[in-house]
Amino acid sequence: MPDLTWIAVDQALPPVEQAWGSQTAAPGLLAAGQDLSAQRLFQAYSQGVFPWFSAGQPVLWWSPDPRMVLLPRHFRLQRSLRQTLKRCWLDPAYSLTFDRDFSQVIRRCSAAPRAGQNGTWIVPAMVQAYEDLHHKGHAHSAEVWHHGQLVAGLYFVALGRAVFGESMFTTISDGSKMALTCLVSVCLQHGVAAIDCQQNTAHLASLGALEMPRSDFLAMVDQGRAQSPIDWPTQTLYWDALKTLDTPP
């Protein structure tokens, strides 16, 4: 098993090429440490690196190869989901927003039950770090509201127009997919090349996400970071952007 780099608070993350390979016990594992500040998160995402660890573990940093991404133009907007969105769009009881309540979204994501998991990786230190990043303007939430109550949402990191999806929750049918569609529509409108999905799952693949070489992903991150940021709180669902997507049967 390869050695794992331990990073001090004032030490930079190692190059992503040093991440553990596919034949190791933890493919993509890059480093461990104790620092989970907003500044560290910003530096990590700038390099295509993200934290993922459980309670009682040190902060573990990851950079898998290949990387799972969702290209907005390849998003699979199922016919049933399109109909649900239109119905909710026409119903004044529903609203789709960005950044109305980031803190509630990340806490609801933390509390959401996960199949095959006894706990959550969104531990209190993780919540605090992303809230700090949100206050600095780099972490955001997409939300679905019904009669003023938050019923679904997701949170993500955005550096310029490099977008990194994190976690989602829902209490209604198709709720998290609605929040994701809202994010995709804005990304299409503003020319965002990819939404990072980090790890390969069947659910993400069903929505059109695919794996790409880490080097290609990092090139997209660099390109996105060089672009002007999106004013997320003012964004909403762009139906015209979604018209460019194919609707699977």
C-alpha positions, 0 to 999 in steps of 0.5 A: 500500500502506498504511503499517505502524505500528511499535510500540516496547516501551512502545507500545500496539498501534494500534486494530484498525480500522487493520489493512490491508483485504481489497484489500491485499497482507496483509489484517488486518496491523495492526503490526510490532515486536520485543516478544513478551513474555507481557505483550504477548501478553496485551494483544494477545489482549485486543484480538483481535490475534495474532502471526504471522511467520516467522524473520527477520521482525519480530513481525507483529500481525494482526486480520483482518476477517472473523474465522474462529471455531468456535462450539462448538454448531456443531462438526461431530462426524463419526460416525467421529470420535465412534466413534474417541473412544468407542473410545479413551475405553474403552481405558485405554491412551489418556487425554485431558488438559489442561496435562499438558505444554504445552511438549511440545505447542507444540514438537511443533506447531512441528516438525509438517510443514505442506502447502505450507510449508517451515518454521514460524511457531512460531519459538523466540521464539514458543515462549518467549513462549507458555510464559511466557504458560502459566506466567502461566495464560493459555495451555493445551494439550489432549493425547491420550496413548497408553501414556504417550506424547503422540500429538496435541495443540493449544495455545490462549490463554484469557482468562476464557472467551474462547478462542483456538485456535493450532496442533495436531499429530498422529501418529495418525489423527484425533488432532488432531480428538480434542484439538479435540473435547475442547476443544469439549466443555469449552467447551460445558460452561462456556458458551464462546461461540466458539473463535477460529480466526484464518484461514479454511481448508477444514479448519476450515470442514469442522469447522463454523468460519465467518467473522464480522465482526470487530466481532461477534468482538470483542464475544464476546471482551469478553464472554468476558474478563468471565467467570470463568476455567476451571480447565483442568488439571482438565477432561476430555471431557464426553460429555453436552455432546457429546450436544447436537451433531448428528452428520453422516452 
